[in-house]
Structure formats: structure tokens, C-alpha cells
């Protein structure tokens, strides 16, 4: 495995990365992990452009990084602002660092899980929903808008409706972050609908559920799990809202046609990894909700021993 070099772009706080790194170490794979919050205040980076063989050379704290045989673009996190630094200078430093780091790694010709450009594009939910429908995956009736009139019309048309963010799953207020979950829109919310004009949101028909379904895709492998969200009132709209440690999870075999459609979606989006959320209706039909190109899976490995982390390590070391 000495001819294998895996480049990992992640964060100190990502335990999924920790889990895969342990497996890479057990395989004897050589890897370089870049924790993005180390830059630019804790570590240095340099890029020598125009190297004939590789397109460029990236140095981290003075150590040259070998061109990778595979690269895993997991996620990015920004460092805290130094106390004495002006906010405008801080923003400038962050943007220049991001441009340098990402511009450098994009010079590598390698296998990507997944290519950063594909990750960024796929994070736009209007785009992924459109791609899903083109492939033939059913989605809930959906309107993405900040027009109060459109929201009222959708509420009347859908019968039961939920709302969720278009992009960010949290909001910073008074210095602290609060998560934003999928929530049901009720009649009394229509009294404040004019305030919805300040930000677009995704409004969808509330789909009757038998299960929520999480499908983790690693290359061509699909790890499907049914989440019994309807057994817990706190989880019925958004299963992430429950703190019930006994919420039932079951391995699920997907219909062949559905599995094929999901792999086609991943290929269309250019993703080698993704966490796909579906709903299975009481009649057995599956409805696509979204794909997170950097989603979590460790709790599924812990509960069901699916070996998703092993699949990621295998893909990165070309064993999958």
C-alpha cells in the first residue's frame, strides 16, 4: 500500500474523518489530512505553480505534499478570529486562504471523493431536485420562494405543508448558532407569512410516511436504512429532532429500479459519495427529498454495523 497516498481535506471536529483515518492507518495507507481550520493562523501553506509532472506542488508547514492517488474533499471549517484582528482583515485572510488552498488542490489530477466543484454544485437544492426529476425520481410538490402570495397558494394547494432552508441548516443569532429543521407549516403561521419575504425557503407538500430512509452512497455501493420516524412524535416531521436513543433503524433492500435511479443521480451530480434522504410512503412508493454530498453516517455503522467507513477507506485505497 506504499504506492497509495490519500489527501483528505476536512476539519478537526469531523469524527467521520477520524474513523476513516483509523481504517486507512490499519491498511498501511499513506495519507495527508488537512484540517482547514488550521489555516492561516496556525499553519502555513505554499503552492509552487507550473510543475511539469503534477501541475503544482503544495507545501504544508514547509513539508511537500506528494501528488495524491485519491483525494477526499470532506468539508471546510473556518478558524476563529484572532482577538486583536479587525473583522475586515479577518474576512480578507479567510478568503485568500480558501482561494489558495482550494486552488492548489484542484491542480491535482486524481480520483476525487468527490471533486470540490461537484460538491459545491450539488449543495444547491433547487439544482439537485431538478436533476432528480429529470432522472425519474419522484419528489414532493415543491415551491422555492420568498413570495408570500406563492406561499399562501402552496399552502392551499398542498393541504399539509413543510418548510426547510434552501442551503444553510443553522442561523447565527446573538453570537450562537441555532439549527433549522424541517417544520410543518400550520394555519396560524399564515398570519406572519409576510415576514417570509426576507428569505426564500423550500415549501413542500407533507408526504405521508411509513419510514424515513437514509441511503449512503460510496462509489457504486448503496447502504440503505429505514428509520422508523413515525413511532416517535418528535421525529415524525424531521427525525433529527428526536433525542430518543432507541429510535428503530432497519437495513433496507431498495428496489432495483430505485437503486439504479439513485446511482444515475449521483453520476449526474458528479458525486462519489452522498447521503440521500428519501421517504417511503405507506403504499411503498419512495420519494426523493435531497442528497447531502458531505453527510454523516457513523451512527448507522454503530447501530447496524454496516461498515460504511470501511467502504470509504476501500474506495480511497482503490480496494473497493
C-alpha positions as MATLAB code, in Angstrom:
seq = 'XXXXXXXXXXXXXXXXXXXXXXXXXXXXXXXXXXXXXXXXXXXXXXXXXXXXXXXXXXXXXXXXXXXXXXXXXXXXXXXXXXXXXXXXXXXXXXXXXXXXXXXXXXXXXXXXXXXXXXXXXXXXXXXXXXXXXXXXXXXXXXXXXXXXXXXXXXXXXXXXXXXXXXXXXXXXXXXXXXXXXXXXXXXXXXXXXXXXXXXXXXXXXXXXXXXXXXXXXXXXXXXXXXXXXXXXXXXXXXXXXXXXXXXXXXXXXXXXXXXXXXXXXXXXXXXXXXXXXXXXXXXXXXXXXXXXXXXXXXXXXXXXXXXXXXXXXXXXXXXX';
ca = [
       0.000    0.000    0.000;
       3.097    2.246   -0.075;
       2.179    3.489   -3.567;
      -1.086    4.868   -2.149;
      -1.288    8.467   -0.968;
      -4.674    9.802    0.138;
      -5.228   13.533    0.530;
      -8.010   14.434    2.970;
      -9.477   17.924    3.242;
     -11.579   18.057    6.384;
     -11.808   19.580    9.868;
     -10.510   18.798   13.329;
     -14.063   18.292   14.559;
     -15.212   15.733   11.970;
     -15.380   12.356   13.710;
     -16.287   10.605   10.448;
     -12.905   11.614    9.090;
     -11.287   10.277   12.271;
     -12.996    6.934   11.736;
     -11.852    6.606    8.124;
      -8.307    7.691    9.020;
      -8.098    4.843   11.548;
      -9.003    2.422    8.781;
      -6.501    3.937    6.370;
      -3.796    3.548    9.015;
      -4.774   -0.093    9.554;
      -4.365   -0.678    5.816;
      -0.910    0.878    5.818;
      -2.042    3.678    3.528;
      -0.090    6.922    3.447;
      -2.356    9.910    3.904;
      -2.191   13.660    4.431;
      -5.010   15.219    6.411;
      -5.575   18.939    6.025;
      -7.724   20.329    8.838;
      -8.966   23.516    7.261;
      -9.420   25.493   10.483;
      -5.612   25.382   10.950;
      -5.192   27.923    8.147;
      -3.965   30.602    8.028;
      -3.389   31.304   11.721;
      -1.900   28.009   12.959;
      -0.138   26.584    9.906;
       1.357   27.774    6.657;
       0.744   26.663    3.104;
       2.670   27.320   -0.088;
       1.950   26.427   -3.687;
       4.531   26.299   -6.457;
       2.599   26.568   -9.710;
       3.520   25.106  -13.072;
       5.333   21.931  -12.007;
       5.501   19.841  -15.213;
       4.579   16.436  -13.770;
       1.781   17.365  -11.379;
       0.683   20.890  -12.241;
       1.914   22.258   -8.932;
       3.491   21.469   -5.577;
       1.679   22.053   -2.299;
       3.700   22.526    0.892;
       2.127   22.390    4.346;
       4.240   23.918    7.119;
       7.253   23.523    4.868;
       6.577   19.842    4.102;
       5.935   18.964    0.473;
       2.713   17.030   -0.186;
       3.048   14.201   -2.673;
       0.534   14.180   -5.543;
      -2.323   12.029   -4.226;
      -3.594    8.799   -5.759;
      -7.015    9.732   -4.302;
      -8.410   12.851   -2.657;
     -11.334   13.114   -0.252;
     -12.937   16.555   -0.123;
     -14.946   16.159    3.073;
     -15.748   19.648    4.373;
     -14.281   23.005    5.383;
     -14.342   24.993    8.602;
     -13.031   28.455    9.333;
     -10.781   29.307   12.292;
     -11.850   31.714   14.994;
     -10.915   35.341   14.564;
      -7.808   36.374   16.495;
      -8.972   38.699   19.243;
      -6.968   41.722   18.112;
      -7.670   41.347   14.393;
     -10.051   43.670   12.579;
     -13.116   41.857   11.180;
     -12.495   43.100    7.653;
      -8.866   41.933    7.748;
     -10.035   38.595    9.148;
     -12.503   38.111    6.272;
      -9.809   39.024    3.757;
      -7.397   36.474    5.259;
     -10.033   33.738    5.195;
     -10.988   34.335    1.558;
      -7.365   34.483    0.411;
      -6.562   31.283    2.309;
      -9.558   29.466    0.882;
      -8.612   30.527   -2.642;
      -5.029   29.365   -2.133;
      -5.881   26.021   -0.548;
      -8.691   25.048   -2.892;
      -6.908   26.392   -5.952;
      -3.874   24.312   -5.019;
      -5.643   21.005   -4.503;
      -7.667   21.471   -7.683;
      -4.387   21.258   -9.586;
      -4.050   17.579   -8.673;
      -5.181   15.067  -11.283;
      -6.565   12.265   -9.141;
      -9.628   10.274   -8.112;
     -11.934   12.533   -6.090;
     -14.448   11.674   -3.410;
     -15.951   13.986   -4.556;
     -14.491   16.725   -6.731;
     -14.951   20.058   -4.914;
     -16.761   21.616   -7.879;
     -19.275   18.753   -7.849;
     -19.777   19.090   -4.098;
     -20.409   22.837   -4.359;
     -22.835   22.437   -7.257;
     -24.723   19.591   -5.596;
     -25.253   21.593   -2.416;
     -27.752   23.772   -4.304;
     -31.057   22.048   -3.565;
     -33.030   23.588   -6.451;
     -30.450   22.085   -8.798;
     -30.433   18.613   -7.242;
     -34.233   18.495   -7.157;
     -34.339   19.367  -10.860;
     -31.738   16.699  -11.636;
     -33.708   14.120   -9.652;
     -36.894   14.780  -11.601;
     -35.037   14.582  -14.923;
     -33.754   11.134  -13.975;
     -37.234    9.979  -12.985;
     -37.145   10.164   -9.197;
     -40.424   11.410   -7.699;
     -40.134   14.470   -5.437;
     -42.755   16.180   -3.270;
     -44.730   19.015   -4.861;
     -42.307   21.887   -4.259;
     -42.082   25.660   -4.469;
     -38.949   27.604   -3.503;
     -39.876   31.207   -2.902;
     -39.943   34.306   -0.726;
     -43.227   35.490   -2.255;
     -45.937   35.481    0.437;
     -48.621   35.041   -2.224;
     -46.905   31.931   -3.614;
     -46.581   30.528   -0.088;
     -50.298   31.041    0.560;
     -51.176   29.366   -2.752;
     -48.888   26.414   -1.969;
     -50.413   26.083    1.500;
     -53.904   25.903   -0.012;
     -52.829   23.560   -2.805;
     -50.642   21.121   -0.839;
     -53.100   20.573    2.001;
     -50.333   19.834    4.505;
     -47.015   21.595    4.004;
     -43.493   21.702    5.427;
     -40.768   24.333    5.143;
     -36.988   23.956    5.232;
     -33.910   26.010    4.348;
     -32.599   26.213    0.808;
     -28.952   25.996    1.859;
     -27.905   26.548    5.465;
     -29.164   24.357    8.273;
     -28.434   26.846   11.008;
     -28.716   30.526   11.831;
     -26.380   32.646   13.963;
     -28.179   34.921   16.399;
     -26.766   36.781   19.395;
     -23.431   35.052   18.885;
     -24.737   31.477   18.975;
     -25.808   29.007   16.287;
     -29.288   27.511   16.205;
     -30.218   24.593   13.954;
     -33.082   24.947   11.491;
     -35.060   21.752   10.957;
     -37.846   20.814    8.587;
     -41.059   22.085   10.183;
     -44.732   21.783    9.389;
     -46.431   24.995    8.270;
     -49.702   25.480   10.153;
     -52.685   27.742    9.595;
     -51.574   30.163   12.307;
     -48.245   30.640   10.536;
     -50.089   32.270    7.662;
     -50.662   35.268    9.940;
     -46.921   36.008    9.752;
     -46.397   34.976    6.138;
     -45.386   38.500    5.090;
     -42.136   38.102    7.042;
     -41.218   35.181    4.776;
     -40.302   37.679    2.025;
     -36.940   38.309    3.730;
     -35.565   34.891    2.738;
     -36.551   32.208    0.231;
     -37.275   28.783    1.655;
     -38.293   25.378    0.334;
     -42.022   24.677    0.752;
     -43.141   21.116    0.048;
     -46.217   19.007    0.424;
     -46.031   16.908    3.582;
     -45.630   13.344    2.326;
     -47.312   10.592    4.396;
     -44.567    8.358    5.745;
     -44.073    4.735    6.525;
     -40.342    5.327    7.071;
     -37.723    7.942    6.559;
     -34.934    6.366    4.510;
     -31.226    7.249    4.511;
     -29.152    5.865    1.638;
     -25.400    6.347    1.985;
     -23.673    6.003   -1.373;
     -19.967    5.130   -1.599;
     -18.904    4.745   -5.216;
     -21.328    2.162   -6.582;
     -22.317    0.780   -3.153;
     -25.624    1.732   -1.541;
     -26.225    1.349    2.190;
     -29.958    1.834    2.752;
     -31.580    2.174    6.174;
     -35.230    2.606    7.120;
     -35.723    4.941   10.090;
     -38.954    4.325   11.995;
     -39.631    8.032   12.444;
     -43.387    7.619   12.770;
     -43.003    5.670   16.024;
     -41.900    8.864   17.805;
     -43.952   12.091   17.591;
     -40.785   14.174   17.976;
     -39.325   12.514   14.859;
     -42.402   12.407   12.669;
     -41.655   15.552   10.618;
     -37.847   15.631   10.936;
     -36.285   12.556   12.549;
     -33.208   14.585   13.567;
     -35.346   16.399   16.155;
     -35.731   13.396   18.457;
     -33.316   12.601   21.264;
     -34.722    9.071   21.516;
     -31.713    6.702   21.534;
     -33.998    3.744   20.842;
     -35.471    5.076   17.581;
     -35.611    1.944   15.453;
     -33.380    1.604   12.368;
     -33.543   -1.310    9.924;
     -31.353   -2.287    6.961;
     -33.395   -1.939    3.787;
     -33.106   -3.548    0.379;
     -34.030   -0.998   -2.250;
     -35.961   -1.908   -5.386;
     -33.534   -2.406   -8.260;
     -35.070    0.389  -10.331;
     -34.801    2.857   -7.450;
     -31.171    1.879   -6.768;
     -30.378    2.417  -10.442;
     -32.019    5.847  -10.409;
     -30.052    6.887   -7.321;
     -26.736    5.831   -8.878;
     -27.674    7.716  -12.049;
     -28.377   10.803   -9.952;
     -25.008   10.515   -8.240;
     -23.271   10.172  -11.599;
     -25.153   13.167  -12.994;
     -24.103   15.241   -9.989;
     -20.503   14.024  -10.254;
     -20.553   12.624   -6.712;
     -18.650    9.574   -5.481;
     -20.163    9.930   -2.001;
     -23.517   11.185   -0.796;
     -26.121   10.804    1.924;
     -29.528   10.636    0.253;
     -32.775   11.216    2.155;
     -35.968    9.580    0.933;
     -39.442    8.956    2.275;
     -41.158    5.607    1.886;
     -44.898    6.161    1.775;
     -47.387    3.767    3.392;
     -48.119    2.311   -0.062;
     -44.421    1.501   -0.515;
     -43.554    4.269   -3.010;
     -40.253    6.103   -2.448;
     -39.987    9.895   -2.740;
     -36.681   11.737   -3.078;
     -36.007   14.615   -0.667;
     -32.345   15.602   -1.027;
     -28.734   14.492   -1.175;
     -26.033   15.785    1.140;
     -22.635   15.403   -0.571;
     -20.875   15.535    2.824;
     -23.437   13.759    5.015;
     -22.910   11.779    8.203;
     -23.094    8.005    8.624;
     -21.268    6.967   11.817;
     -24.456    6.402   13.809;
     -25.578    3.901   11.160;
     -22.321    1.967   11.444;
     -22.665    1.993   15.221;
     -26.268    0.785   15.264;
     -26.257   -1.616   12.311;
     -22.561   -2.425   11.707;
     -22.826   -1.518    8.022;
     -19.077   -0.891    7.537;
     -19.607    2.348    5.640;
     -16.307    3.723    6.952;
     -14.575    0.619    5.603;
     -16.219    1.220    2.221;
     -14.901    4.804    2.163;
     -11.393    3.629    3.071;
     -11.581    0.888    0.434;
     -12.613    3.390   -2.240;
      -9.804    5.764   -1.300;
      -7.222    2.976   -1.452;
      -8.675    1.503   -4.668;
      -9.717   -1.684   -2.900;
     -13.428   -1.132   -3.446;
];
